[in-house]
């Protein structure tokens, strides 16, 4: 299993505090966007050789975790 904390960092001085791959300015949002546009893991790594397969999987795990913990609040009208 991928350890998200080993791969990602959140620093308010980098990309406005968006979660990024440690040691880069590549945000989880960037990786998710590339995947959503149809890029394969191999294409992403080819374009951004500082990334690894584990970095991409950590980004997916982070997004899945965030989705799992999202709650919808309904207010009375």
C-alpha positions in Angstrom: 0.0 0.0 0.0 1.2 3.5 -0.8 2.1 5.7 2.1 0.6 9.1 1.1 2.5 11.0 3.7 5.9 9.8 2.3 5.0 11.0 -1.2 2.9 14.2 -0.8 3.4 17.5 1.0 1.3 20.5 1.7 3.2 23.8 2.0 1.4 27.2 1.8 4.5 28.6 0.0 4.2 26.1 -2.9 1.2 26.1 -5.3 -0.9 28.0 -2.7 -0.9 25.1 -0.3 -2.2 22.5 -2.8 -1.0 19.0 -2.0 2.1 18.3 -4.2 4.5 15.5 -4.9 7.4 16.0 -2.4 10.4 17.8 -3.9 8.3 19.1 -6.9 5.8 21.7 -7.7 3.5 19.1 -9.3 0.1 19.1 -7.6 -2.2 16.2 -7.1 -4.7 18.2 -9.1 -2.3 18.3 -12.0 -1.9 14.5 -12.0 -5.6 13.9 -11.7 -6.2 16.2 -14.6 -3.7 14.5 -16.8 -5.3 11.1 -16.0 -8.8 12.5 -16.6 -7.7 13.8 -20.0 -6.6 10.2 -21.0 -2.9 10.3 -20.3 -1.5 7.0 -19.2 0.9 6.6 -16.2 3.7 6.0 -18.7 2.9 9.2 -20.7 2.9 11.3 -17.5 6.2 9.8 -16.3 7.7 10.3 -19.8 6.6 14.0 -19.7 7.6 14.5 -16.1 10.5 12.1 -15.4 10.8 13.3 -11.8 7.5 11.5 -11.1 7.2 7.8 -10.3 4.4 5.3 -10.6 4.2 5.5 -6.8 3.7 9.3 -7.0 0.8 8.8 -9.3 -0.7 6.1 -7.1 -0.3 8.3 -4.0 -2.2 11.1 -5.8 -5.0 8.7 -6.6 -5.0 7.4 -3.0 -5.1 11.0 -1.7 -8.1 11.8 -4.0 -9.9 8.6 -3.0 -9.3 9.3 0.7 -10.6 12.9 0.3 -13.7 11.6 -1.5 -14.3 9.0 1.2 -14.2 11.7 3.9 -16.4 14.3 2.0 -19.7 14.9 3.7 -22.6 16.8 2.3 -24.3 19.1 4.8 -28.0 19.9 4.2 -29.4 23.0 5.8 -33.0 23.5 6.6 -34.8 25.9 4.3 
